Amino acid sequence: MADLRPDNPYAPDRFPDRERRVEFPPDAKEKFEYILTRYPTKEAALLPTLHLAQEVFGWISPEVVHYVGSLLDLSPATVFGVVSFYNMYNQKPVGKYHLQVCTYLSGMVNRAYDIYEHLCEKHDVQPGQTTADGRYTVTEVEWLGSCCTAPAVQINNDYDENMSDEKMDAWTRSRS
């Protein structure tokens, strides 16, 4: 029954592979040590440590959740609670370009779903999935904080507002 909903916290892919260990490379360990000096407690360093982990590993896998928890003396449940709360942390591998379309109320009434569907059709990808070549991942997000200038799209860490199909096509052409 757990396999019926892929976002179910009891789905098998939510648990770490005990055979697969992850560890920061030396340069990332240095960055992590610096991060710790900037915060009063280890727990307070959780968000920047997760950003570093995502930068290094590409996404926050269950193994990364356990690793970050061990670095900060936090339970995996605490780390996963933060990872699953924020949509800035990828819980699955994403393509080179992560196209996130905000479909919150303002975006919805300003045709964000049309942009979302257009991107899926244009890149021949199912919603929330990655193209076969690993270039694009198209996902729907709940809120990007751009209600007055919706629809908004976040592409990797870049943010754009007042989006349209034409603007998205121009963006894609500029990266082809």
N, C-alpha and C positions, 0 to 999 in steps of 0.2 A: 504494500500500500504506500510506503514511503516514496517509491519510485514514480507514483502517479503525478506528483507535483515537483518539478525540478528545483523550485525555490524552497522546498521543505527542508528544515534544519536537520532532519533525520535521514536525508538522502545519502546514499553511500559516498558520493563524491564530496561530502562535507567533512569527512574524517581523514586525518593524515595517513599517508603511507609510511608506516614505521621504518621501511627500508630506505626511504628517500630523506636524506638529511640536507638541510640548507644552512648556509652560513655566509655572512657578509665577507666579501674579499677584503684585503687589507686597507684599501683606500676608503671603502665604505665603513669599515670599523673605525677608522680615524674620524670620519664624519659623525658617526654615532657617538663616539666619545665626546666630540665637541658639542653635539646636541645636548648631552647630559649636563654639560657645564652651564647651559642656558636656562635650565629649569630647576625649580626648588626640590622637586621629587621626581623619581623615575616615572611614576604614573603620569605626571604632567607632560612628559616627553613622548607620550604615546602617538599623538597625531604626526609630529615630524618624523618619528621613527618609522611609522607606516608609510609616509611619503618616500622616505629613503628606501625602504624595502620594495615599494612598487617601482621606484626608479631602477633598482638593481635587478629585481626578478621579473619585472614586467606586469605582475599581478600579485594579489594576495591569496596565495593558495593555503589550504589547511596547514601545510607544513610551515609556511611562513608565519601563520597565526601562532603556532606553537613556539617557533623560534623567537619571535618578537616578545611573546609572553615570558619566555625564559630570560631574555635580556633585561626585561623591565620588572621582573618579579611579579607578573600579573598572570591570572588564570587565562587559559585559552578562551573561556567563555567571555571574560571581560574584553579581550582583544577582539573577538569575533563580534561582540555586541557593537563595538565602535565601527568595525569594518562594514557590518551589515546596515548600520544606520546611515552612513554617508555614501552618496553615490559617486564620490570622487575616488573611492577605492574599488578597483576592479576585482571581482571575485571569480572571474574567468579570464583566460587569455583574450586579449583584444588585438585588432589589426594595427598596422602602422599608423593609420588615421582612425581615431575613435570619434565618430560623429554622434553627438548626443543632442537630441531634439527635446526641448522643454515643452511638455504638453499640459502644463498646469492651466488653470482656467483662462488666463489672459492669452496664453499661447493657443489654447484650443479654439477660442472664438476668433483668433486671427490666423487660422488655417495652419497651425503647426502640424496637425495630422496629415494634411496634404503634403507638406514638406517631408514628413517622415515616410509616407508611402512613396513619394517620388524618389527619395534616396534609396529605399529598398528596391524599387523597380529598376532604377538607373544602374545600380551596382549588382543587380541580380542576387540579392541576399534576403533571407528571411529576417523579420524583426528580431533584434537582439543577437543576431548571428554575425559571423565574420565571413567575408568573401573567400572563395576557394584559394585565391592567391595570397591571402593574409594581409591584403592592403587596407581594407575598410571593415570596420565594425559599426553597425548602425543600431543605436539604442534610444529608447524613450526614457527621459528622466522627469522627475516630478516637479522640480523647481530650480531655476537658475537665477532667480532674483531680478528678473527683467520685466516685470509686469507692465510697466509703462511703455516699453519698447519691444514688446513681443511681436512675433515669435523670436525666440532666442535659440542659438545653437552653440554648443561648445565643441570645439575640434581639438582633441588632445587637451592642452592647457590654454588654448586661445578661445576667446569668447567673442561672439558677434550677435548683433541685434537687428531687428527689423528685417529678418531673413525672408527670402522668397526662393522659389525653385530656380529662378534665373541666377540669383546670387550664389546659390549652392553649386550650380553648374559651372559658373565662372571660377569659383574656388577650386573645384575638382580639376578643371582644365589647367589651372595654374600649377598643379602638382603632378600632372601627367607627364 
